[in-house]
Amino acid sequence: MLTRDDLIREYRTRSATFPALLLVYLIILGTMGATAFAII
């Protein structure tokens, strides 16, 4: 059974990693789009 502190800790670690993952994803999409645009 998870305690409230465990939930808060879990939420903090997830909320810390989610923007980083989103940023990396956007950068990858951006470079793919830029290279596709350069090829065309």
Buried (B, 14 or more C-beta within 10 A) or exposed (E): EEEEEEEEEEEEEEEEEEEEEEEEEEEEEEEEEEEEEEEE
